[in-house]
Amino acid sequence: MSPNLIPRLVPELKPTLEVRVDLDDRAFLFPAGKAINQLVFASDGRRVFVDGVFPFNQARTPPRIAVLTYEEAKEFGRKLVEAVHAARTQLVVTGELRLTINVIPNGYYLQIGDVNGATEVFLSTGCIWRVCHALLRIVDLIAPNESN
């Protein structure tokens, strides 16, 4: 075999940064129909992985809720804070991502993806600020851009 035809194995970057946020008993993931105990924001330095920790998972639902680029995560953090402060629906749209943040009477409804195949996350007003802090913290850990 010539050297040009040897397949090169490129190891997948594993998440090295992680921020966990505890949710309350009013956090749910659909269409899986699962309660969520924690959200885990992890990063490999380029992307942000949003995973859920479930109290039960007999159906073996994968924990991955979303994968965001740094720019998408940054915009999502900003729009989430805007949605909470203004109590108004916000929309994050990029080339790859469509995310809607809806304010509902008992909390927040996040719709990730297009309408027909969306992942839906329900978060209560009791935990939304912790989610905002965790998301902005992982963005800051990836690429701190301000110096003192």
Secondary structure, DSSP 8 states (H G I E B T S, - for coil): --GGGS----------EEEEEE--TT-EEETTTEE-SEEEEEESSSEEEEEEE-S--TT---SEEEEEEHHHHHHHHHHHHHHHHHT--EEEE-SS-EEEEEEETTEEEEEES-GGG-EEEEEETTTHHHHHHHHHHHHHHH------
